[in-house]
Amino acid sequence: MKKATFLVFTLLLVAGSVVADVRMGTLFSDGMVIQRDTLAPVWGWAEPGEKIEVSTSWGAKSAAKAGADGAWQVLLKTPAAGLGHTITVAGANSITVEDVASGDVWLCGGQSNMDFNMQGISRNAREPEYQPVADYVRTEMQSARDPMLRHIEVKQTTSPFEKKYDFTGQWVSVSPETNPNITCTGYFFGRELRKNLPDVPIGLLECAWGGTRVQPWISKATYLADPEKAAYFKGEQEALKMRLEAWSAEEAKDQYEAALAKWTAAGKKGSKPRMKADPSNDKQHPATLHNGMVSAVVPFAMKGVIWYQGESNAGYMRAEYQDYFSTLIRSWRTEWNRGDFPFYYVQLAAYKAPNDEPLDDNGWAEICDQQRRCLKQPNTGMAVTTDIGEAKDIHPRNKVDVGRRLAFWALEKDYNIDLPAHSGPLYQSHSVEGNKFLITFSETGSGLMVGDKHGLDATVAVDEPLARFQITGSDRNWKWADVKIVSENSIEVSHPDISSPIAVRYAWSENPAGANLYNKEGLPASMFTTE
C-alpha cells in the first residue's frame, strides 16, 4: 500500500512538473532568425503566475509573469546583423535557444506558387522549352549552401472556429539536405537579398497553402469589423455548422467503400472515387487559415511580407478581389502593430492557351488588374510575371525571376540600394487626342522598349511592333491596336477603324503570348486597362 501511494505521489509530481515547464513558441527554437535592430516580441507558456526571466548573449534582458492561461510575452531589444547568439528563458526550468541569427525575417505567404518547394519546381517541365529552368532549379537545390539564409514552415492547419497559437516545425539553413523542402519563390527572393546584403542573415517564414483563396487568410475580427464582410462571414459560418451537423465520418467511409467497389467492378473506368472530406477541414472557409496558421506567428517581428496568390480567386468573388486583398494587407499590418511594413506580391503569370482575338471579359486578367490596383496601398510592390508563365502549367518553373523581381522592390525600397529599375512599366495616366490614345507610364527606368525574353536569359531589345494592345470605341468592339513608343515613358495607341476610342487594354488575357512592352532594364510592363 505504501509502495502504491508513493507511486501515485511520484506520478503527480511528474505530471505537475510537465504542467509547470516553461516552453517557447516553435518560432523561438535553435537556428532561428530574430529581426535585427528592433524590439522583438518573444513568447511562450508556463504555469499561470510563474515568473519568467529572459536573457540573451547580446545583453538584452526582460521578465514577465505568465497569465491565467499560462501565456507570457516579453520584448527584447535585438542586436545588429550577426550570428552565434543565444536566448535563455528561465522559470521553473531553463531553456536556451542556440545558434540564433539576427537579421531580417520575411513572411512568405499565399497559395501553391509560394507553397511549392524547390523539389516540386525541379521536377520535369510539361513543355520542353521550360526544361532548362527546371534543370537549373534542380542544380541549385542540390548544391546551394548558405548558413545565413534560413527557413521555417508553418504546418498547414485549418481551424474554422478557434485560433491556434503554435505549430510544429523547425528552422533550417540552406543546404543540399534541406533545400528540397524550402519554398522555391522564397528561396530565390532570399538568395537575391543575400547577394546584395552579404552580412545580413535572412529568415524565410513560410505560411502558405496551395489552392487557397484570399478569404481564409483574413481574421475573424477583420470580418466582423465591416458590416458587409461580417454578413458574408456569418453566412459562411452558419453554412459550415449545418454541414458539420449533417457530417458522419462513418457514413462517409461507407459511401466511399461502396463507390470504390462499384468502380472496381466496372473495370476501374473513369475517375477513382474520393471519400467526402470532413467539412471542418475546408481550407477555403473564411478565417480558417488565419486561425490555424497566421495566429501562430503574430506578432513575430519581421521585415515584411512577400505574397503569391490569386489563382483560386479567378473563379470566386473575383470582382471583390481588390477589396479583400487590400483588406488582408491592412489587417495584417494592424495585427502585427509594426506600421506599414513592406508587402510585395506577384501578379499572376500567363497560363492556358493564348487567345487569337481580343477579349472583353476574362477572370484571370481581371484578377491581375485588381492586383495592379492594390498598389494604391502604401509601401506595396508588385512583381510582374506575364512573360514567364507556362500555357500547360499553373506552376511555372521560373521562380528564379519571380524571386529576383520581388527582391528588386525590397532592395530599392527597404535596403536603399540604387537599382537601374526595380519594377516594369506601370500604367499611370492617359489622354485622348482625336483617334489616338496617349498612355503614360511610371517605372520606365531609362526608357521603354520592345523586348523579348526566353527562359532565364536576360530580356533583349527587338525590332518588332508592340503587341497585345487592344482598343475600342463606344460600340465595345475590341480590336488589336497599332502602337508606337513616342517618348521614354509614353506610347501612342490607335486603330484606323476607330475614330473616337474610349478605352485601351494591354495583355488582357490568361496568356497574352507576345506581350512585349518592357523598360530598357528588361522588366515587363504590367497588364492594365484604362477603364
Secondary structure as the mmCIF struct_conf table of DSSP 4:
data_model
#
loop_
_struct_conf.conf_type_id
_struct_conf.id
_struct_conf.beg_label_comp_id
_struct_conf.beg_label_asym_id
_struct_conf.beg_label_seq_id
_struct_conf.end_label_comp_id
_struct_conf.end_label_asym_id
_struct_conf.end_label_seq_id
HELX_RH_AL_P HELX_RH_AL_P1 LYS A 2 ALA A 20
STRN STRN1 ARG A 23 MET A 24
TURN_TY1_P TURN_TY1_P1 THR A 26 LEU A 27
BEND BEND1 PHE A 28 SER A 29
TURN_TY1_P TURN_TY1_P2 ASP A 30 GLY A 31
STRN STRN2 VAL A 33 GLN A 35
BEND BEND2 ARG A 36 THR A 38
STRN STRN3 LEU A 39 TRP A 45
BEND BEND3 GLU A 47 GLU A 47
TURN_TY1_P TURN_TY1_P3 PRO A 48 GLY A 49
STRN STRN4 LYS A 51 THR A 56
TURN_TY1_P TURN_TY1_P4 SER A 57 TRP A 58
BEND BEND4 GLY A 59 GLY A 59
STRN STRN5 LYS A 61 LYS A 65
TURN_TY1_P TURN_TY1_P5 ALA A 68 ASP A 69
BEND BEND5 GLY A 70 GLY A 70
STRN STRN6 ALA A 71 LYS A 77
BEND BEND6 ALA A 80 ALA A 81
STRN STRN7 GLY A 82 ALA A 90
BEND BEND7 GLY A 91 ASN A 93
STRN STRN8 SER A 94 GLY A 110
BEND BEND8 GLN A 111 GLN A 111
HELX_RH_AL_P HELX_RH_AL_P2 SER A 112 ASP A 115
STRN STRN9 ASN A 117 ASN A 117
HELX_RH_AL_P HELX_RH_AL_P3 MET A 118 ILE A 121
TURN_TY1_P TURN_TY1_P6 SER A 122 SER A 122
BEND BEND9 ARG A 123 ARG A 123
HELX_LH_PP_P HELX_LH_PP_P1 ASN A 124 ALA A 125
BEND BEND10 ARG A 126 GLU A 127
HELX_RH_3T_P HELX_RH_3T_P1 PRO A 128 TYR A 130
HELX_RH_AL_P HELX_RH_AL_P4 GLN A 131 SER A 143
STRN STRN10 ASP A 146 GLU A 153
BEND BEND11 PRO A 160 GLU A 162
STRN STRN11 VAL A 172 VAL A 174
BEND BEND12 SER A 175 SER A 175
TURN_TY1_P TURN_TY1_P7 PRO A 176 THR A 178
HELX_RH_3T_P HELX_RH_3T_P2 ASN A 179 ASN A 181
BEND BEND13 ILE A 182 ILE A 182
STRN STRN12 THR A 183 THR A 183
HELX_RH_AL_P HELX_RH_AL_P5 CYS A 184 ASN A 196
TURN_TY1_P TURN_TY1_P8 PRO A 198 ASP A 199
STRN STRN13 ILE A 202 ALA A 208
TURN_TY1_P TURN_TY1_P9 GLY A 210 GLY A 211
BEND BEND14 VAL A 214 VAL A 214
HELX_RH_3T_P HELX_RH_3T_P3 GLN A 215 TRP A 217
BEND BEND15 ILE A 218 ILE A 218
HELX_RH_AL_P HELX_RH_AL_P6 LYS A 220 LEU A 224
TURN_TY1_P TURN_TY1_P10 ALA A 225 ALA A 225
BEND BEND16 ASP A 226 ASP A 226
HELX_RH_AL_P HELX_RH_AL_P7 PRO A 227 ALA A 246
HELX_RH_AL_P HELX_RH_AL_P8 ALA A 249 ALA A 265
TURN_TY1_P TURN_TY1_P11 ALA A 266 GLY A 267
BEND BEND17 LYS A 268 LYS A 268
BEND BEND18 GLY A 270 SER A 271
HELX_LH_PP_P HELX_LH_PP_P2 LYS A 272 PRO A 273
HELX_LH_PP_P HELX_LH_PP_P3 MET A 275 ASP A 278
HELX_RH_3T_P HELX_RH_3T_P4 PRO A 279 ASN A 281
TURN_TY1_P TURN_TY1_P12 LYS A 283 GLN A 284
BEND BEND19 HIS A 285 HIS A 285
TURN_TY1_P TURN_TY1_P13 PRO A 286 ALA A 287
HELX_RH_AL_P HELX_RH_AL_P9 THR A 288 GLY A 292
TURN_TY1_P TURN_TY1_P14 MET A 293 MET A 293
HELX_RH_3T_P HELX_RH_3T_P5 VAL A 294 ALA A 296
TURN_TY1_P TURN_TY1_P15 VAL A 297 PRO A 299
BEND BEND20 LYS A 303 LYS A 303
STRN STRN14 GLY A 304 TYR A 308
HELX_RH_3T_P HELX_RH_3T_P6 GLU A 311 ASN A 313
TURN_TY1_P TURN_TY1_P16 ALA A 314 GLY A 315
BEND BEND21 TYR A 316 MET A 317
HELX_RH_3T_P HELX_RH_3T_P7 ARG A 318 GLU A 320
HELX_RH_AL_P HELX_RH_AL_P10 TYR A 321 TRP A 336
TURN_TY1_P TURN_TY1_P17 ASN A 337 ASN A 337
BEND BEND22 ARG A 338 ARG A 338
BEND BEND23 ASP A 340 ASP A 340
STRN STRN15 PHE A 343 VAL A 346
HELX_LH_PP_P HELX_LH_PP_P4 GLN A 347 ALA A 350
STRN STRN16 TYR A 351 TYR A 351
BEND BEND24 LYS A 352 LYS A 352
HELX_LH_PP_P HELX_LH_PP_P5 ALA A 353 ASN A 355
BEND BEND25 ASP A 356 GLU A 357
BEND BEND26 ASP A 360 ASP A 360
HELX_RH_AL_P HELX_RH_AL_P11 GLY A 363 ARG A 373
HELX_RH_3T_P HELX_RH_3T_P8 CYS A 374 LYS A 376
BEND BEND27 GLN A 377 GLN A 377
TURN_TY1_P TURN_TY1_P18 PRO A 378 ASN A 379
STRN STRN17 THR A 380 ALA A 383
HELX_RH_3T_P HELX_RH_3T_P9 THR A 386 ILE A 388
STRN STRN18 GLU A 390 GLU A 390
TURN_TY1_P TURN_TY1_P19 ALA A 391 LYS A 392
STRN STRN19 ASP A 393 ASP A 393
BEND BEND28 ILE A 394 HIS A 395
BEND BEND29 ARG A 397 ARG A 397
HELX_RH_AL_P HELX_RH_AL_P12 LYS A 399 LYS A 413
TURN_TY1_P TURN_TY1_P20 ASP A 414 ASP A 414
BEND BEND30 TYR A 415 TYR A 415
BEND BEND31 PRO A 420 PRO A 420
BEND BEND32 HIS A 422 SER A 423
STRN STRN20 LEU A 426 GLU A 433
TURN_TY1_P TURN_TY1_P21 GLY A 434 ASN A 435
STRN STRN21 LYS A 436 SER A 442
TURN_TY1_P TURN_TY1_P22 GLY A 445 SER A 446
STRN STRN22 LEU A 448 ASP A 452
TURN_TY1_P TURN_TY1_P23 GLY A 455 LEU A 456
BEND BEND33 ASP A 457 ASP A 457
HELX_LH_PP_P HELX_LH_PP_P6 ALA A 458 THR A 459
STRN STRN23 VAL A 460 ALA A 461
BEND BEND34 ASP A 463 ASP A 463
BEND BEND35 ARG A 468 ARG A 468
STRN STRN24 PHE A 469 THR A 472
TURN_TY1_P TURN_TY1_P24 SER A 474 ASP A 475
STRN STRN25 LYS A 479 TRP A 480
HELX_LH_PP_P HELX_LH_PP_P7 ALA A 481 ALA A 481
STRN STRN26 ASP A 482 SER A 487
TURN_TY1_P TURN_TY1_P25 GLU A 488 ASN A 489
STRN STRN27 SER A 490 SER A 494
TURN_TY1_P TURN_TY1_P26 PRO A 496 ASP A 497
BEND BEND36 SER A 499 SER A 500
STRN STRN28 ALA A 503 TYR A 506
BEND BEND37 ALA A 507 ALA A 507
BEND BEND38 SER A 509 GLU A 510
TURN_TY1_P TURN_TY1_P27 ALA A 513 GLY A 514
STRN STRN29 LEU A 517 ASN A 519
TURN_TY1_P TURN_TY1_P28 LYS A 520 GLU A 521
BEND BEND39 GLY A 522 GLY A 522
HELX_LH_PP_P HELX_LH_PP_P8 LEU A 523 LEU A 523
STRN STRN30 PRO A 524 PRO A 524
HELX_LH_PP_P HELX_LH_PP_P9 ALA A 525 MET A 527
STRN STRN31 PHE A 528 THR A 529
#
